[in-house]
Amino acid sequence: MTIQVLHENRKTESQADHAYCQLVEQICRLDLEPGQILLDRELTVQLGIGRTPMREALQRLAREGLVVHFPNRGMMVAEISATSTRDIYEFRSLIDGEATRLAAQRANQSEITELSRIASELIIHANSSSVDDYVSLDREFYDILGSASRNIYIAETIPRIFNLHLRLWFYISKMKGDWRVLAHLHSEMAQEVAEAIARRDTDTAQLAIRAYIAQRQKDMRELI
């Protein structure tokens, strides 16, 4: 199964993009565990690419906060700590909450229709056997939400932080035993947000997404 982490055409995907895609999948799914040392020589063999594109991919992951660079020690998968988790969810609450509020004011009819469609499909896919399809739809939902905010900085930030909270989503799912548990909760939130945006109800839209984020933050506090 492959998490859709990039939107570029795979035919024109560079080696660095390919390495990034593969590493994001392994990090988010916890196949590469928090705190694990990343040896570029081993990774180049595993993924079948050169050291230069591998380093580019690792540097990109470091900028996103999924990988940490230690001088004279190399790269390590970022730990999942109480502090980092708090910071991620606080930032998400600010960015996603404001994106949702602005989208309720500024989204055009096409975006409103798409958000409603995706929210309905998320509910269907929450009962499926494919977590990949669910994650792909989820990413699309947040991308449209960012675009609908009509704020270029929010629109650019939401995709950049998506993988950070996706890893926490997989972590909670793993600890609770079934990703569908969280998928159902997230689908209900997405449906409420989409309906509120369609009504131009800024308060309900923002409260819905922030309440969901607060609950996931509570889950993580209980787990770490």
HUZIBEL-V566745 format. One line per field, one symbol per residue. psi: psi as a letter, one per 20 degrees, with the letter a starting at -180 (. if undefined). burial: b if it has 24 or more other ideal C-beta (glycine too) atoms within 12 Angstrom, else e. Layout:
psi = ???
burial = ???
//
This chain:
psi = qppniqiqphhjprhggggggghgghghijhoqpippoohghhhggilrrhghghgghhghhhijhqppppjibqqppqorgghgggghgggggghghggghhhhiqrhghggghgggghhhggiijajohghghgggghghghgghihkohhghhhghhighgigghghgggghiiphhghggghggghgggghgghiknggggghghhhgghhhhgghhih.
burial = eebbbbeeeeeeeeebbbbbbbbbbbbbbbebebebebebeebbeebebeeebbbbbbebbbebbbbbeeeeeebbbbebeeebbeebbebbbebbbbbbbbbbbbbeeebbebbbebbebbbebbeeeebebbbbbbbbbbbbbbbbbeeeebbebbbbbbbbbbbbbbbbbbeeeebeebbbbbbbbbbbbbebbbeeebeebbebbbbbbeebbebbeeee
//
